[in-house]
């Protein structure tokens, strides 16, 4: 008797994964209407603030992070997560 799962189980799992991936991709490209937003999202949207308007403070975030590193005020796990995020963000 083989310890491997049956081929039909593997095919079913693969089909479910493909379906999930397709659903996520479709959701990423679909535009939401105002009525589909949560109450918090509606409140933010009604302020009329552009998501890009907060990008100029990036220099402040970098300076704060650098200061925390110099003070050794971050746990190694958090530092790893931040560095990994920075690496992924730099890739695009």
BELPE-V69959 format. One record per run of one state. SS is the DSSP state (H for helix, E for strand, - for the rest). FROM is the first residue (numbers start at 1). TO is the last residue. If there is no record, write none. Layout:
{{SS;FROM;TO} {SS;FROM;TO}}
//
This chain:
{{-;1;6} {H;7;29} {-;30;33} {H;34;36} {-;37;38} {H;39;47} {-;48;50} {H;51;70} {-;71;75} {H;76;91} {-;92;92}}
//
